[in-house]
């Protein structure tokens, strides 16, 4: 009995090619749909952190009409050989998910303590409204050497001043939690 036409090697190869093309077309449509979502626009602020003028990208969360904007912020700390520009993709996705995305260039090339102080000071400035709104809850996400900084800033925080007149000065600079991504610790 001769083999069925669909069981021949040529027919199997054609089915595989069609299936591959269908998945490729589906992937392209998915990427186009994702690209059609309006990208979040970053504002770049110049802020003094650890005594140095530092650039900080701020991307506001996507908010649907009538919804209350979030006061939750995610601060992304890049690794040793990187800059804030390498965090743009992560920041954009966080903003689309409804979070304030904050991406500083870290002021010191070699001193991790100064950079941890800078993250702590950044939290303080964001609590006071440096991003355009006073933010309430913070997550530090550190990648590689930035993971070391996030862990240091999260464990060596400023407790705030209990007797301060301004309620924001009474708040701690301790983040609500820290995420260390392949950290150097």
C-alpha positions as CSV (number, residue, x, y, z in Angstrom):
1,X,0.0,0.0,0.0
2,X,1.5,3.4,-1.0
3,X,2.0,6.0,1.8
4,X,-0.7,8.6,2.3
5,X,0.3,11.9,0.6
6,X,0.2,13.8,4.0
7,X,2.6,11.3,5.5
8,X,5.4,11.8,3.0
9,X,8.5,13.7,4.2
10,X,7.7,16.5,1.7
11,X,4.2,17.0,3.1
12,X,5.4,17.0,6.7
13,X,8.0,19.6,5.8
14,X,5.3,21.8,4.1
15,X,3.0,21.5,7.2
16,X,6.0,22.5,9.4
17,X,6.7,25.5,7.1
18,X,3.1,26.7,7.2
19,X,2.9,26.3,11.0
20,X,6.2,28.3,11.3
21,X,4.8,31.0,9.1
22,X,1.6,31.2,11.0
23,X,3.5,31.6,14.3
24,X,5.7,34.2,12.8
25,X,2.7,36.2,11.5
26,X,1.1,35.9,15.0
27,X,4.3,37.2,16.6
28,X,4.5,40.1,14.2
29,X,0.8,41.0,14.9
30,X,1.5,40.8,18.6
31,X,4.5,43.1,18.3
32,X,2.5,45.6,16.2
33,X,-0.3,45.6,18.8
34,X,2.2,46.2,21.5
35,X,3.9,49.0,19.5
36,X,0.5,50.8,19.0
37,X,0.1,51.3,22.7
38,X,1.3,54.9,23.3
39,X,4.8,54.7,24.8
40,X,5.3,56.4,28.1
41,X,7.3,59.6,27.9
42,X,10.1,60.0,30.3
43,X,10.9,63.4,31.9
44,X,14.5,63.9,32.9
45,X,15.1,65.7,36.1
46,X,18.3,67.1,37.4
47,X,18.6,66.3,41.1
48,X,21.4,66.6,43.6
49,X,22.0,63.2,45.1
50,X,25.0,62.4,47.4
51,X,26.3,65.9,46.7
52,X,26.4,65.4,42.9
53,X,24.1,66.7,40.1
54,X,22.4,63.6,38.9
55,X,20.0,62.9,36.0
56,X,16.8,61.0,36.9
57,X,14.2,59.7,34.3
58,X,10.7,59.8,35.6
59,X,7.9,58.0,33.7
60,X,4.4,58.5,35.1
61,X,2.0,55.6,35.2
62,X,-0.6,55.0,32.6
63,X,-4.0,56.0,34.0
64,X,-7.3,55.1,32.6
65,X,-10.0,57.9,32.5
66,X,-11.6,58.4,35.9
67,X,-9.1,56.3,37.8
68,X,-7.1,57.5,40.7
69,X,-3.4,57.8,39.8
70,X,-1.0,55.5,41.7
71,X,1.4,56.9,44.3
72,X,3.5,53.7,44.1
73,X,7.0,54.0,42.6
74,X,9.6,51.6,41.4
75,X,13.2,52.8,41.5
76,X,15.4,51.0,39.1
77,X,19.2,50.9,39.9
78,X,21.4,49.9,37.0
79,X,24.6,47.9,37.3
80,X,28.2,49.1,37.3
81,X,28.8,49.5,33.6
82,X,25.4,50.7,32.7
83,X,23.4,54.0,32.7
84,X,19.8,54.9,33.1
85,X,19.2,54.5,29.4
86,X,19.6,50.7,29.7
87,X,16.6,50.6,32.1
88,X,14.2,52.3,29.6
89,X,12.4,49.1,28.6
90,X,11.8,48.0,32.2
91,X,10.7,51.5,33.1
92,X,8.2,51.8,30.2
93,X,6.6,48.4,31.1
94,X,6.3,49.4,34.8
95,X,4.6,52.7,33.8
96,X,2.2,50.8,31.5
97,X,1.4,48.5,34.5
98,X,0.4,51.6,36.6
99,X,3.6,52.4,38.6
100,X,5.8,55.5,38.7
101,X,9.1,54.4,37.1
102,X,12.1,56.2,38.4
103,X,15.5,55.6,36.9
104,X,18.5,57.5,38.2
105,X,22.0,57.7,36.8
106,X,24.0,56.7,39.9
107,X,26.4,59.6,40.8
108,X,29.5,57.7,41.8
109,X,31.4,55.4,39.5
110,X,33.3,53.6,42.3
111,X,31.8,54.3,45.7
112,X,28.8,52.1,46.3
113,X,28.2,53.8,49.7
114,X,27.6,57.1,48.0
115,X,25.3,55.5,45.5
116,X,23.3,53.8,48.3
117,X,23.1,57.2,50.0
118,X,21.9,58.6,46.7
119,X,19.1,56.1,46.5
120,X,18.1,56.9,50.0
121,X,18.1,60.6,49.2
122,X,16.1,60.0,46.0
123,X,13.3,58.3,48.1
124,X,13.2,61.4,50.4
125,X,13.0,63.7,47.4
126,X,10.2,61.6,45.8
127,X,8.3,61.7,49.1
128,X,8.4,65.5,48.9
129,X,7.1,65.6,45.4
130,X,10.2,65.9,43.2
131,X,8.5,63.7,40.5
132,X,5.5,66.0,40.2
133,X,3.5,64.2,42.9
134,X,4.4,63.1,46.4
135,X,4.9,59.4,46.1
136,X,4.1,57.1,49.0
137,X,5.3,53.5,48.5
138,X,8.7,52.5,47.1
139,X,10.3,49.4,45.6
140,X,14.0,49.4,44.9
141,X,14.9,47.1,42.0
142,X,18.7,46.7,41.6
143,X,20.4,44.9,38.7
144,X,23.9,43.5,39.2
145,X,25.9,46.1,41.2
146,X,22.6,48.0,41.5
147,X,21.3,45.0,43.4
148,X,24.1,45.6,46.0
149,X,23.0,49.3,46.2
150,X,19.4,48.4,46.6
151,X,20.1,46.0,49.4
152,X,22.4,48.6,51.1
153,X,19.8,51.4,50.8
154,X,17.0,49.1,52.0
155,X,18.9,48.0,55.1
156,X,20.7,51.3,56.0
157,X,17.7,53.7,55.8
158,X,16.9,57.0,57.4
159,X,14.2,56.5,60.1
160,X,12.8,60.0,59.8
161,X,12.5,62.7,62.4
162,X,9.7,61.9,64.9
163,X,9.5,65.6,66.1
164,X,9.6,67.2,62.6
165,X,6.9,69.8,61.8
166,X,6.5,68.6,58.2
167,X,4.8,65.2,58.1
168,X,6.9,64.1,55.2
169,X,10.1,64.5,57.3
170,X,8.6,62.1,59.8
171,X,8.5,59.3,57.1
172,X,11.3,56.8,56.9
173,X,13.4,56.5,53.7
174,X,13.1,52.7,54.0
175,X,11.6,51.2,50.8
176,X,8.6,48.9,51.2
177,X,10.6,46.2,49.6
178,X,13.7,45.6,47.5
179,X,14.2,43.2,44.5
180,X,17.7,42.2,43.8
181,X,18.2,40.9,40.2
182,X,21.5,38.9,39.8
183,X,23.0,41.1,42.6
184,X,26.6,41.5,43.3
185,X,26.6,41.0,47.1
